[in-house]
Amino acid sequence: MKAFIKDKPEYVNIDACGTIMRVMFIQRITDLYGDAPYSQEGQAKNGIFSPVFDKQQDIYTAILGQLETATAALDATKPAPAADLFYGGDVAKWKRLGYSLMLKAAMRLTKVDPTTAKTWAEKAYAGGTMTSVDDNARVYCDANGNSNSNSDALLVPDDFREVRWAKTLIDFMQSTNDPRIPQIAEITAGNGRAANEDRTTAGISTANLQIGMPNGYDLLGGAHDISTAPGYPGATPAANGTDAPAPDGKYSRPRLKVYDEKTVANVIYTYGESELFLAEAASRGWNTGVAATHYANALAADMQSIALMNPSPVATVTATDIAAYVAAHPLVPATALQQINMEYYVATSTTFNFNETFANWRRSGFPVLTPVTYPGQYIAGGVPRRMPYPITLPQTNGANYAAAVTNQGADNFATRVWWDK
């Protein structure tokens, strides 16, 4: 897109949107892997087939500067993007997205470089971040060749039968009486394996009946079988003489009518997430507004965003329930960082934005997780801190891969990326 409009200044908005999207992509990549190709990526036409791996610190320096330039360049008087799945060509919303992405990039640096984080967070706030759920960056899918990949996976019988919400998430949401529980979770309505594989019948969404599944168990009948888990609720019994029990049928699955619909949205970044970052920045004493106000805005927005997961709202939390929840959960300075980041955990989990959940956990330490012990696991005694590089890289870009490993550390799940040191 950027190459197509090169040297055509009248298309400055398309160029700027291209830069913002490129930053969006590389942040996901570098947050997951660490050092990655960036300064030389996409330059095969210039003869660069083995791009160097930029250090993550250099990538973050680059993307913050590029976001500043691109966002400032957006001009509502110039032609808008015509094929814009996010905002339908609304340049003002792209500008708010640009500053909100700047804020997110800044907040990634709170552990490793809080001074730089503060500078860029304040700059993003001054520029103007998202102002409502109408600014959420999301793309609705369709059922005719462009369906949601998450729903495609969940609709595979084995995944539908076995994918369950985590105990950590459901326990926390129940502890706060979160009204999103019946919107995002359900247990199988019937008994037995057939009912547990039925992808046409909605389950039971009553909040106090939901049970999250603990990590580190399987269905193999041995020492780690789910039936050995503390508090195991038991299998749903066989429904008839030819059926079989469902060992995990009483654990909560993602709600069928929300997450298994092929049109469900891919959620990229939300107003609620942006407000939580501003709340944390303000709690740190930075010039980003009032922490309590941002936090209250985020709670309300995150509940409103669940309804936006589907083109026709399904997971709708009433305005009355939202207002009551916000009033009952004010931000407390002594526990502000925990409150903010636990809500970030709920918000990104319930919108299936798990890359972001993983990144923010590494940055913030919330939720507090207990490592599991399981035979043959990839990392012993800890929770993964990054994703190893694709296994083809030593063959396709060996020298630069080796240099990245030398700089960053062993190519495994335990090595921490730069901002997670």
C-alpha positions as CSV (number, residue, x, y, z in Angstrom):
1,M,0.0,0.0,0.0
2,K,2.8,2.4,0.9
3,A,4.7,1.5,-2.2
4,F,1.7,2.1,-4.4
5,I,1.3,5.7,-3.3
6,K,4.9,6.6,-3.1
7,D,5.6,10.1,-4.4
8,K,1.9,10.9,-4.4
9,P,1.6,13.4,-1.6
10,E,-2.2,13.7,-2.1
11,Y,-2.5,10.2,-0.6
12,V,-0.7,11.1,2.6
13,N,-3.5,9.5,4.7
14,I,-3.0,6.1,3.0
15,D,0.7,6.4,3.6
16,A,0.2,7.3,7.2
17,C,-2.3,4.5,7.8
18,G,0.1,2.1,6.1
19,T,2.8,3.1,8.6
20,I,0.4,2.8,11.6
21,M,-0.6,-0.7,10.4
22,R,3.1,-1.7,9.9
23,V,3.8,-0.6,13.5
24,M,0.8,-2.6,14.7
25,F,2.1,-5.7,13.0
26,I,5.7,-5.4,14.2
27,Q,4.8,-4.7,17.8
28,R,2.9,-8.0,17.9
29,I,5.9,-9.8,16.3
30,T,8.6,-8.3,18.5
31,D,6.5,-8.7,21.7
32,L,6.2,-12.4,21.0
33,Y,9.7,-13.2,19.7
34,G,12.0,-10.2,20.8
35,D,14.6,-9.2,18.2
36,A,13.1,-9.4,14.7
37,P,13.6,-8.2,11.1
38,Y,12.2,-4.7,10.7
39,S,14.6,-2.1,9.1
40,Q,15.3,-4.6,6.3
41,E,12.0,-6.5,6.1
42,G,10.0,-6.5,2.9
43,Q,12.9,-5.4,0.7
44,A,13.2,-8.4,-1.6
45,K,12.8,-6.1,-4.6
46,N,16.0,-4.3,-3.4
47,G,17.9,-7.6,-3.3
48,I,17.6,-8.1,0.5
49,F,16.5,-11.7,1.0
50,S,18.1,-12.3,4.4
51,P,17.1,-9.3,6.6
52,V,19.0,-8.5,9.8
53,F,17.2,-8.9,13.1
54,D,16.9,-5.5,14.7
55,K,17.2,-5.4,18.5
56,Q,13.9,-5.0,20.2
57,Q,15.1,-1.7,21.8
58,D,15.8,-0.3,18.4
59,I,12.4,-1.5,17.1
60,Y,10.6,0.3,19.9
61,T,12.6,3.4,19.3
62,A,11.7,3.2,15.6
63,I,8.0,2.5,16.0
64,L,7.5,5.3,18.5
65,G,9.1,7.8,16.2
66,Q,7.2,6.5,13.2
67,L,3.9,6.6,15.0
68,E,4.6,10.3,15.9
69,T,5.3,11.2,12.3
70,A,2.5,9.2,10.7
71,T,-0.2,10.3,13.2
72,A,0.8,13.9,12.8
73,A,0.6,13.6,9.0
74,L,-3.0,12.4,9.0
75,D,-5.1,15.1,7.3
76,A,-8.9,15.1,7.1
77,T,-8.8,17.4,4.1
78,K,-7.0,14.8,2.0
79,P,-8.5,11.6,0.4
80,A,-9.3,9.0,3.0
81,P,-8.7,5.2,2.8
82,A,-11.5,3.8,0.7
83,A,-11.1,0.1,1.7
84,D,-10.9,0.7,5.5
85,L,-12.2,-2.2,7.5
86,F,-11.5,-0.5,10.8
87,Y,-13.1,2.9,10.5
88,G,-14.6,3.3,7.0
89,G,-12.2,6.1,6.1
90,D,-12.6,8.2,9.2
91,V,-9.2,9.9,9.5
92,A,-10.0,11.4,12.9
93,K,-10.4,7.8,14.3
94,W,-7.1,6.8,12.7
95,K,-5.4,9.7,14.4
96,R,-6.8,8.6,17.8
97,L,-5.7,5.0,17.0
98,G,-2.2,6.2,16.2
99,Y,-1.9,8.0,19.5
100,S,-3.4,5.1,21.4
101,L,-0.8,2.7,19.8
102,M,1.9,5.2,20.9
103,L,0.5,4.9,24.4
104,K,0.6,1.1,24.3
105,A,4.1,1.0,23.0
106,A,5.2,3.5,25.7
107,M,3.6,1.4,28.5
108,R,5.5,-1.7,27.3
109,L,8.6,0.1,28.5
110,T,7.6,0.6,32.2
111,K,9.9,-2.1,33.5
112,V,13.0,-1.5,31.4
113,D,12.9,2.3,30.7
114,P,10.2,4.2,32.7
115,T,11.7,7.6,31.8
116,T,11.1,7.0,28.1
117,A,7.7,5.4,28.9
118,K,6.6,8.5,30.7
119,T,7.7,10.8,27.9
120,W,5.8,9.0,25.2
121,A,2.7,8.2,27.3
122,E,2.3,11.9,28.1
123,K,2.9,12.7,24.4
124,A,0.2,10.3,23.4
125,Y,-2.3,11.7,25.9
126,A,-1.6,15.2,24.7
127,G,-2.1,14.1,21.1
128,G,-5.5,12.6,21.8
129,T,-6.2,8.9,22.3
130,M,-9.5,7.0,21.8
131,T,-12.6,8.6,23.2
132,S,-15.3,5.9,23.1
133,V,-16.0,2.3,22.0
134,D,-16.7,3.7,18.6
135,D,-12.9,4.0,18.3
136,N,-12.3,0.3,18.9
137,A,-10.1,-1.2,16.2
138,R,-11.9,-4.4,15.2
139,V,-12.9,-6.2,12.0
140,Y,-16.0,-8.3,11.6
141,C,-15.6,-11.5,9.7
142,D,-18.1,-13.1,7.3
143,A,-19.2,-16.7,6.8
144,N,-18.3,-16.9,3.1
145,G,-14.5,-17.4,3.0
146,N,-13.4,-14.8,5.5
147,S,-14.7,-16.4,8.7
148,N,-13.0,-15.8,12.0
149,S,-10.1,-18.2,12.5
150,N,-10.9,-18.5,16.2
151,S,-14.4,-19.7,15.5
152,D,-13.1,-22.0,12.8
153,A,-10.8,-23.7,15.4
154,L,-13.5,-23.8,18.1
155,L,-15.9,-25.5,15.7
156,V,-13.6,-28.4,15.2
157,P,-15.2,-31.2,17.3
158,D,-12.2,-31.9,19.5
159,D,-11.6,-28.2,20.3
160,F,-15.3,-27.5,20.8
161,R,-15.5,-30.4,23.2
162,E,-12.3,-29.6,25.2
163,V,-11.6,-25.8,25.1
164,R,-12.5,-24.3,28.4
165,W,-12.1,-21.0,30.2
166,A,-9.3,-21.0,32.8
167,K,-10.0,-21.3,36.5
168,T,-7.8,-18.1,37.1
169,L,-10.2,-16.0,34.9
170,I,-13.5,-17.4,36.0
171,D,-12.6,-17.4,39.7
172,F,-11.5,-13.7,39.5
173,M,-14.6,-12.6,37.6
174,Q,-16.8,-14.4,40.1
175,S,-14.9,-12.8,43.0
176,T,-15.9,-9.4,41.7
177,N,-19.5,-10.3,40.6
178,D,-18.6,-9.4,37.1
179,P,-21.7,-9.1,34.9
180,R,-19.8,-10.3,31.9
181,I,-19.7,-13.9,33.1
182,P,-23.0,-15.0,31.6
183,Q,-22.1,-13.1,28.4
184,I,-18.9,-15.0,27.8
185,A,-19.2,-18.4,29.5
186,E,-21.6,-21.4,29.6
187,I,-21.6,-25.0,30.6
188,T,-23.0,-27.8,28.5
189,A,-26.8,-28.0,28.8
190,G,-27.0,-31.8,28.4
191,N,-25.2,-34.9,29.7
192,G,-22.7,-37.1,27.9
193,R,-20.2,-36.9,25.1
194,A,-22.9,-36.2,22.4
195,A,-24.2,-33.2,24.3
196,N,-20.7,-31.9,24.9
197,E,-20.0,-32.0,21.1
198,D,-23.3,-30.4,20.2
199,R,-22.4,-27.1,18.4
200,T,-26.0,-26.1,17.8
201,T,-27.5,-25.9,21.3
202,A,-26.7,-23.1,23.6
203,G,-25.4,-24.0,27.1
204,I,-26.3,-22.7,30.5
205,S,-24.8,-19.2,31.3
206,T,-25.9,-18.7,34.9
207,A,-22.9,-16.9,36.5
208,N,-22.6,-19.0,39.7
209,L,-22.7,-22.3,37.8
210,Q,-19.6,-21.4,35.8
211,I,-16.4,-23.3,36.7
212,G,-13.0,-22.5,35.2
213,M,-10.7,-25.4,34.4
214,P,-7.3,-25.5,36.2
215,N,-4.1,-25.7,34.1
216,G,-1.8,-28.7,33.7
217,Y,-4.2,-31.6,33.3
218,D,-5.2,-33.9,30.5
219,L,-7.7,-36.6,29.6
220,L,-5.2,-39.5,29.5
221,G,-6.3,-41.3,32.7
222,G,-2.9,-41.0,34.4
223,A,-1.6,-38.9,37.3
224,H,-2.4,-35.7,35.4
225,D,-5.9,-36.6,34.4
226,I,-8.4,-33.8,34.9
227,S,-10.3,-36.1,37.3
228,T,-7.4,-35.7,39.8
229,A,-7.7,-31.9,39.9
230,P,-8.6,-30.3,43.2
231,G,-12.3,-29.5,43.2
232,Y,-13.0,-31.6,40.2
233,P,-16.8,-31.2,39.6
234,G,-17.1,-34.7,38.0
235,A,-18.0,-35.7,34.5
236,T,-21.4,-35.2,33.0
237,P,-22.8,-38.8,32.9
238,A,-23.5,-40.7,29.8
239,A,-26.9,-39.7,28.4
240,N,-27.9,-43.2,27.2
241,G,-26.6,-46.7,26.8
242,T,-24.5,-45.9,23.8
243,D,-23.1,-42.5,24.8
244,A,-20.0,-41.9,27.0
245,P,-19.4,-39.5,29.9
246,A,-17.9,-36.1,29.3
247,P,-15.0,-35.6,31.7
248,D,-14.8,-31.8,31.2
249,G,-18.5,-31.2,30.5
250,K,-19.1,-29.3,33.7
251,Y,-16.3,-26.8,33.1
252,S,-17.1,-23.5,31.4
253,R,-16.6,-23.1,27.6
254,P,-16.6,-19.9,25.6
255,R,-20.2,-19.0,24.9
256,L,-21.4,-20.6,21.7
257,K,-23.5,-17.7,20.3
258,V,-20.6,-15.2,20.9
259,Y,-17.3,-16.9,20.0
260,D,-18.4,-19.7,17.7
261,E,-20.2,-17.5,15.2
262,K,-18.1,-17.2,12.0
263,T,-18.9,-13.4,11.9
264,V,-17.4,-12.7,15.3
265,A,-14.9,-9.8,15.3
266,N,-11.2,-9.9,15.3
267,V,-10.4,-7.3,18.1
268,I,-7.2,-5.4,17.6
269,Y,-7.2,-2.7,20.2
270,T,-10.0,-1.1,22.2
271,Y,-10.8,2.2,23.9
272,G,-11.0,0.4,27.2
273,E,-7.5,-0.9,26.9
274,S,-6.3,2.6,26.1
275,E,-8.1,4.0,29.1
276,L,-6.4,1.4,31.4
277,F,-3.0,2.4,30.1
278,L,-3.8,6.0,30.9
279,A,-5.1,5.0,34.3
280,E,-1.8,3.2,35.1
281,A,0.3,6.1,33.7
282,A,-1.7,8.5,35.9
283,S,-1.3,6.2,38.9
284,R,2.5,6.4,38.4
285,G,2.2,10.2,38.7
286,W,2.5,11.0,35.0
287,N,0.6,13.8,33.3
288,T,-2.2,11.7,31.7
289,G,-5.3,12.8,33.5
290,V,-7.1,11.4,36.5
291,A,-6.4,7.7,37.1
292,A,-9.8,7.0,38.8
293,T,-11.7,8.5,35.9
294,H,-9.8,6.6,33.3
295,Y,-10.3,3.4,35.2
296,A,-14.1,3.9,35.5
297,N,-14.2,4.7,31.8
298,A,-12.4,1.5,31.1
299,L,-14.7,-0.7,33.1
300,A,-17.7,0.6,31.3
301,A,-16.1,0.5,27.9
302,D,-14.9,-3.1,28.4
303,M,-18.4,-4.3,29.1
304,Q,-19.8,-2.4,26.2
305,S,-17.1,-3.9,23.9
306,I,-18.3,-7.4,24.6
307,A,-21.6,-6.6,22.9
308,L,-19.5,-5.4,19.9
309,M,-17.9,-8.8,19.4
310,N,-20.8,-9.7,17.1
311,P,-22.4,-7.7,14.3
312,S,-25.8,-8.2,16.0
313,P,-25.1,-7.8,19.7
314,V,-25.3,-11.0,21.7
315,A,-23.2,-10.5,24.8
316,T,-25.0,-7.3,26.0
317,V,-24.4,-6.1,29.6
318,T,-27.2,-3.7,30.6
319,A,-26.4,0.0,31.3
320,T,-27.8,-0.5,34.8
321,D,-25.5,-3.4,35.5
322,I,-22.5,-1.5,34.0
323,A,-23.2,1.5,36.2
324,A,-23.6,-0.6,39.3
325,Y,-20.4,-2.5,38.7
326,V,-18.4,0.7,38.0
327,A,-19.8,2.3,41.2
328,A,-18.9,-0.8,43.3
329,H,-15.4,-1.0,42.0
330,P,-13.6,2.4,42.3
331,L,-9.9,2.6,41.8
332,V,-8.0,2.4,45.1
333,P,-4.6,4.0,45.0
334,A,-3.0,1.3,47.2
335,T,-4.1,-1.5,44.8
336,A,-4.3,0.5,41.6
337,L,-1.7,-1.3,39.5
338,Q,-3.3,-4.7,40.4
339,Q,-6.9,-3.5,39.7
340,I,-5.9,-1.9,36.4
341,N,-4.0,-4.9,35.1
342,M,-6.4,-7.5,36.3
343,E,-9.1,-5.7,34.3
344,Y,-6.7,-5.6,31.4
345,Y,-6.4,-9.4,31.8
346,V,-10.2,-9.8,31.7
347,A,-10.8,-7.4,28.9
348,T,-8.2,-8.9,26.5
349,S,-9.1,-12.5,27.4
350,T,-12.8,-12.0,26.8
351,T,-12.1,-10.4,23.4
352,F,-9.8,-13.3,22.5
353,N,-6.9,-10.8,22.2
354,F,-4.5,-13.3,23.8
355,N,-1.3,-11.9,22.3
356,E,-2.0,-8.8,24.3
357,T,-3.0,-10.7,27.4
358,F,0.4,-12.5,27.3
359,A,2.4,-9.3,26.7
360,N,0.7,-7.4,29.5
361,W,1.1,-10.2,31.9
362,R,4.9,-10.3,31.3
363,R,5.0,-6.5,31.7
364,S,2.8,-6.1,34.8
365,G,3.0,-9.4,36.6
366,F,-0.8,-9.7,36.7
367,P,-2.5,-12.0,37.1
368,V,-0.2,-13.8,39.5
369,L,0.3,-17.3,38.0
370,T,1.5,-20.6,39.5
371,P,3.6,-22.6,37.0
372,V,2.3,-26.1,36.3
373,T,4.3,-29.3,36.3
374,Y,3.6,-31.6,33.4
375,P,5.6,-34.3,31.6
376,G,7.6,-33.1,28.6
377,Q,6.6,-29.4,29.1
378,Y,8.6,-26.8,27.2
379,I,9.7,-24.9,30.3
380,A,10.1,-26.3,33.7
381,G,9.4,-24.4,36.9
382,G,8.1,-21.3,35.1
383,V,5.6,-19.7,32.7
384,P,6.8,-19.0,29.2
385,R,8.2,-15.5,28.6
386,R,8.5,-15.6,24.8
387,M,7.8,-17.7,21.8
388,P,10.8,-19.4,20.1
389,Y,11.5,-18.4,16.5
390,P,9.9,-20.4,13.7
391,I,12.0,-23.6,13.2
392,T,12.8,-22.8,9.5
393,L,14.8,-19.7,10.3
394,P,18.2,-21.4,10.8
395,Q,17.8,-22.7,7.2
396,T,16.3,-19.6,5.6
397,N,18.2,-16.8,7.4
398,G,20.8,-18.7,9.5
399,A,23.5,-16.0,10.0
400,N,21.1,-13.3,11.2
401,Y,19.1,-15.8,13.3
402,A,22.4,-16.8,15.0
403,A,23.2,-13.2,15.6
404,A,19.8,-12.6,17.2
405,V,20.2,-15.6,19.5
406,T,23.7,-14.4,20.5
407,N,22.3,-10.9,21.3
408,Q,19.0,-11.9,23.0
409,G,19.7,-15.3,24.6
410,A,18.8,-18.9,24.0
411,D,15.9,-19.5,21.5
412,N,13.5,-21.0,24.0
413,F,10.4,-20.2,26.1
414,A,12.4,-19.0,29.1
415,T,14.5,-16.2,27.6
416,R,13.0,-12.8,28.2
417,V,12.6,-10.1,25.6
418,W,14.3,-6.7,26.2
419,W,11.3,-4.9,27.8
420,D,10.7,-7.9,30.1
421,K,14.1,-7.9,31.7
